Amino acid sequence: MSRRGLSVPVAAAGLGAWLAFAALALVVVARHGTPLPPDRALLAWSLGHRPSVAVAVARGLTDTGTGAVPYVLAVAAGLTAGRTTRQRCAAALLGLVCLGLGQAVRYGVMDLVGRARPPRGDWEALASGWSFPSGHTTTSALTAGLLIAALWLRAPHGRGPLTLLVACWGAGVGLTRIFLGVHWFTDVLGGWLFAAGWLALLLAAAARWLPADLRPGAPGPRSGAEAP
């Protein structure tokens, strides 16, 4: 599929995610941050299902959704996606830009919405700042999306199990935020929708406007017949 052809369905998917995110944000704002029934139900469930081993595992998993780990994985995704040195460098830079700018926009949204977190007495992990959308969820989902895109570009064989593993990691980080009591369910849902929209925007822009010799996965000037 051409760059123009690829950018259209990706942009459409991103628009759908943005519209869903906007609708959810409006609901949260209209309720002044008051948790919805699913928010209360899932927090109540987590409070009743917190054996020490599960809490320790959740803390370990949730820690991979912030700090240096997502940025290292984003660079790894870029290095995997490219065929040539220039493509790898461009893709790694795009991954870092995706995460960095995404974080900046997310912080702005969090300040605008100003939603409070669940009661501090229910927390099993450290947290700070506003609650919607979840930062760990957004970051891990963006990172997972970059890794999955790289796998589908450069791993035609056996990419299914790897894609599933990466998707489970990205989703798992978000779910730990609910389990550990530091976010409402709709914060996590908002993080997933925000990440989907932001990632689609970046991928559509890259597919449409990035020069052919820099596009990840495109054959290099002398590698058109090489195996992927």
C-alpha positions in Angstrom: 0.0 0.0 0.0 1.3 3.5 -0.8 2.1 6.1 1.8 -1.0 8.0 1.0 -3.2 4.9 1.1 -1.7 3.7 4.4 -2.1 7.1 6.1 -5.9 7.2 5.5 -7.0 4.2 7.5 -4.5 4.9 10.3 -5.7 8.5 10.5 -9.3 7.3 10.6 -8.6 5.0 13.5 -6.8 7.8 15.3 -9.7 10.1 14.8 -12.1 7.5 16.3 -9.8 7.1 19.3 -9.6 10.9 19.7 -13.4 11.3 19.6 -13.9 8.5 22.1 -11.3 10.2 24.4 -12.9 13.6 24.1 -16.3 12.1 24.9 -14.9 10.3 28.0 -13.0 13.5 29.1 -16.3 15.5 28.8 -18.1 13.0 31.0 -15.3 13.2 33.6 -15.4 17.0 33.6 -19.2 17.1 33.7 -19.1 14.9 36.8 -16.4 17.1 38.4 -14.1 14.0 38.5 -16.6 11.9 40.5 -15.9 8.2 39.8 -18.3 6.3 37.6 -19.9 3.0 38.7 -17.2 0.9 37.0 -14.6 3.0 38.7 -16.0 2.3 42.1 -16.7 -1.4 41.4 -13.1 -2.2 40.2 -11.5 -0.3 43.0 -13.7 -2.2 45.5 -12.7 -5.5 43.8 -9.0 -4.7 44.0 -9.2 -3.8 47.7 -10.6 -7.3 48.3 -8.0 -9.2 46.1 -4.6 -7.9 47.2 -2.4 -10.8 48.4 1.2 -9.7 49.1 2.6 -11.6 46.1 0.2 -10.1 43.7 0.9 -6.6 45.0 4.7 -7.1 44.6 4.2 -8.4 41.0 1.9 -5.5 40.2 4.4 -3.0 41.6 7.2 -4.5 39.5 5.1 -4.4 36.3 3.8 -0.9 36.9 7.4 0.4 37.3 8.2 -0.7 33.7 5.6 1.9 32.5 7.6 4.9 33.5 11.1 6.3 33.7 13.8 5.1 31.3 12.3 1.8 30.3 9.7 3.1 27.8 12.2 5.3 26.1 14.8 2.5 25.8 12.0 0.3 24.3 11.0 3.1 21.9 14.6 3.3 20.6 14.7 -0.4 20.3 11.5 -0.3 18.3 13.0 2.2 15.9 16.2 0.2 15.5 14.1 -2.8 14.7 11.8 -1.1 12.2 14.5 0.4 10.0 16.4 -1.5 7.3 19.2 1.0 6.8 21.2 3.1 9.3 19.4 6.3 8.3 16.0 4.6 8.7 16.9 3.2 12.1 18.1 6.6 13.3 15.0 8.3 12.0 12.6 5.7 13.5 14.4 5.8 16.9 14.1 9.6 16.9 10.4 9.4 15.9 9.8 7.0 18.8 11.4 9.4 21.2 9.4 12.3 19.8 6.2 10.3 20.0 6.8 9.7 23.7 8.2 13.1 24.6 5.5 15.2 22.9 2.8 12.8 24.0 3.8 13.3 27.6 3.7 17.0 27.2 0.2 17.0 25.7 -1.0 14.5 28.3 0.2 16.8 31.2 -1.7 19.6 29.6 -4.9 17.5 29.5 -4.4 16.4 33.1 -4.2 20.0 34.2 -7.3 21.0 32.3 -9.4 18.1 33.6 -8.0 18.3 37.1 -9.4 14.9 38.3 -8.5 13.7 41.8 -7.1 10.2 42.3 -8.8 7.5 44.4 -8.5 7.9 48.2 -4.8 7.8 49.3 -5.6 5.2 51.9 -6.4 2.7 49.1 -3.0 3.1 47.4 -0.4 0.4 47.2 2.1 2.4 45.2 3.4 6.0 45.1 1.7 8.4 42.8 1.5 12.2 42.2 -0.3 14.7 40.1 -3.8 14.6 38.6 -5.5 11.3 37.7 -7.0 11.6 34.1 -5.6 10.2 31.9 -3.2 7.7 33.5 0.4 8.5 32.7 1.8 5.0 33.2 -1.0 3.7 31.0 -0.5 6.2 28.3 3.3 5.7 28.2 3.2 1.9 28.2 0.5 1.9 25.5 2.4 4.2 23.2 5.5 2.1 23.7 3.7 -1.1 23.0 2.2 0.4 19.9 5.7 1.4 18.6 7.0 -2.0 19.3 4.0 -3.7 17.6 4.4 -1.4 14.5 8.1 -2.4 14.3 7.3 -6.1 14.6 4.8 -5.9 11.8 7.2 -4.0 9.6 10.2 -6.2 10.1 9.1 -9.6 11.5 6.8 -11.2 8.9 7.3 -14.7 10.6 6.4 -15.3 14.2 5.2 -11.8 14.9 1.8 -12.9 16.2 3.1 -14.3 19.6 5.5 -11.4 20.0 2.7 -8.9 19.3 0.5 -10.6 21.8 3.2 -10.5 24.4 3.9 -6.8 23.9 0.1 -6.0 23.9 -0.3 -7.9 27.2 2.6 -5.9 28.7 1.1 -2.6 27.6 -2.4 -3.5 28.9 -1.0 -5.1 32.0 0.7 -1.9 33.1 -2.6 0.0 32.8 -4.5 -2.6 34.8 -1.9 -2.5 37.6 -2.8 1.2 38.1 -6.3 0.1 39.0 -5.2 -2.8 41.1 -2.8 -0.7 43.1 -5.5 1.8 43.7 -3.8 4.9 42.3 -6.1 5.4 39.3 -9.8 4.9 38.4 -10.7 2.6 35.6 -11.8 5.5 33.4 -8.3 7.1 33.9 -6.8 3.9 32.4 -9.4 3.8 29.6 -8.6 7.4 28.8 -4.9 6.6 28.7 -5.5 3.8 26.2 -7.6 6.0 24.0 -5.2 9.0 24.2 -2.3 6.7 23.3 -4.2 5.2 20.3 -5.1 8.6 18.9 -1.6 10.0 19.4 0.2 7.0 18.0 -2.1 6.9 14.9 -1.4 10.6 14.3 2.3 10.1 14.4 2.2 7.0 12.2 -0.1 8.6 9.7 2.1 11.7 9.4 5.2 9.5 9.0 3.6 7.4 6.3 2.4 10.4 4.4 5.3 12.9 4.7 8.5 11.2 5.7 10.9 10.9 2.8 11.0 7.4 1.2 14.6 6.7 2.2 13.8 7.5 5.8 10.5 5.6 6.2 11.0 2.6 8.4 10.5 -0.7 6.6 11.0 0.8 3.1 13.8 -0.9 1.0 17.0 1.0 1.0 18.5 2.4 -2.2 20.5 -0.8 -2.8 18.5 -3.3 -0.7 15.3 -3.7 -2.7 16.0 -7.4 -3.2 17.3 -8.1 0.2 15.4 -10.3 2.7 13.8 -8.4 5.5 
